[in-house]
Amino acid sequence: MHTTLESLRESLPEAARDLKVNLQAALQESSLTEAQRWGVAAACAIAARAAELRDAILAAAREHAPPAT
């Protein structure tokens, strides 16, 4: 996982444990394509209304996911 995202994930309070676990799970290799994984992560961060996390995920997604066609 991207270093900034990892440090943000680790800084989340225990009350946000589900968010920590789900973020890690969403970005791991799975049946989703890389673009789908980053889309899920971005949607979750936006829905959580966590501006710092949203910004970090969107920046990382730009680096890792191919542009939409």
PATI-160117 format. One record per residue: x negated, y, z negated of N, C-alpha, C in turn; residue in one letter. Coordinates in steps of 0.02 Angstrom, whole numbers, padded with zeros to 5 digits, always signed. Each point is the difference from the previous one (the first is absolute). Layout:
<atoms>
XYZXYZXYZA...
</atoms>
This chain:
<atoms>
-00043-00059+00000+00043+00059+00000-00045+00062+00000M+00023+00050+00032-00037+00063+00005-00017+00025-00070H-00061+00026-00009-00025+00020-00066+00046+00051-00034T+00021+00051+00036+00045+00050-00029+00065-00031-00022T+00027-00044+00041+00063-00034-00018-00010-00044-00061L-00056-00035-00002-00014-00044-00058-00005+00041-00064E-00034+00056+00002-00006+00041-00060+00067+00030-00020S+00041+00019+00049+00067+00025-00016+00043-00056-00030L-00005-00059+00029+00039-00057-00025-00020-00014-00072R-00064+00001-00014-00024-00014-00068+00020+00055-00049E+00011+00061+00024+00017+00054-00045+00074+00002-00017S+00041-00040+00034+00071-00001-00015+00012-00027-00070L+00047+00028-00036+00013-00023-00069+00031-00070-00001P-00003-00031-00057+00028-00067-00008+00074-00002+00018E+00035+00055-00010+00071+00004+00017+00011-00008+00076A-00051+00012+00039+00004-00007+00073-00034-00065+00023A-00001-00050-00043-00034-00063+00016+00027-00031+00065R+00066+00002+00009+00029-00028+00061-00028+00035+00062D-00007+00065-00004-00027+00038+00057-00072-00021+00013L-00039-00009-00053-00070-00022+00008-00004-00067+00035K+00040-00047-00023-00001-00068+00027+00025+00000+00072V+00055+00036+00012+00029+00000+00067-00044+00035+00051N-00035+00052-00020-00045+00034+00046-00056-00047+00021L-00029-00034-00047-00053-00047+00016+00027-00056+00045Q+00058-00026-00015+00029-00054+00040+00018+00023+00070A+00025+00060+00007+00021+00025+00065-00059+00008+00048A-00059+00015-00027-00058+00013+00044-00044-00062+00011L+00017-00056-00031-00039-00061+00011+00021-00032+00066Q-00045-00041+00026+00016-00038+00061+00064-00039-00011E+00044+00002+00050+00064-00036-00006+00027-00012+00070S+00063-00018+00003+00031-00011+00065+00015+00066+00036S-00007+00056-00035+00009+00065+00031-00062+00021+00039L+00011+00038+00052-00058+00028+00036-00030+00055-00043T-00059+00022+00018-00032+00054-00038+00043+00063+00000E+00027+00017+00058+00043+00059+00005+00062-00007-00044A+00029-00059-00002+00059-00012-00043-00018+00007-00074Q-00058-00027-00019-00021+00005-00071-00007+00073-00020R-00033+00040+00041-00010+00071-00016+00067+00037+00001W+00045-00020+00044+00066+00031+00002+00039-00014-00064G-00004-00062-00025+00033-00018-00063-00030+00040-00057V-00066+00004-00002-00034+00037-00054+00019+00074+00002A+00003+00029+00060+00018+00071+00006+00072+00011-00021A+00045-00043+00021+00071+00007-00018+00009-00005-00076A-00035-00046-00031+00005-00009-00072-00027+00061-00038C-00056+00027+00023-00029+00059-00034+00046+00060+00008A+00030+00007+00058+00047+00056+00011+00061-00009-00044I+00027-00061-00003+00059-00014-00041-00015+00010-00075A-00061-00014-00021-00019+00008-00070-00011+00073-00019A+00000+00044+00050-00011+00072-00011-00065+00014-00037R-00051-00038+00019-00066+00008-00029-00044+00034+00052A-00004+00066-00004-00033+00039+00052-00073-00019+00010A-00037-00010-00054-00071-00017+00007-00009-00068+00032E+00041-00048-00021-00003-00067+00028+00022+00001+00073L+00053+00037+00015+00024+00007+00069-00054+00028+00046R-00032+00053-00023-00053+00031+00041-00058-00048+00012D-00019-00037-00052-00056-00047+00007+00018-00057+00047A+00061-00025-00005+00021-00055+00044+00005+00024+00072I+00029+00058+00011+00005+00025+00068-00068+00012+00031L-00047+00025-00040-00068+00011+00026-00033-00067+00017A+00007-00049-00044-00029-00066+00013+00034-00034+00060A+00065+00009+00006+00036-00030+00056-00025+00028+00066A-00014+00064+00001-00027+00030+00062-00066-00032+00021R-00039-00021-00049-00064-00032+00014+00007-00072+00022E+00049-00036-00028+00003-00072+00009+00053-00024+00050H+00055+00034+00004+00055-00024+00042-00004+00033+00069A+00014-00038+00051+00000+00030+00067+00058+00049+00007P-00007+00050+00043+00055+00048+00009+00060-00035+00031P+00060+00025-00016+00062-00028+00028+00002+00013+00074A+00030-00047+00035+00006+00008+00073+00073+00005+00020T
</atoms>
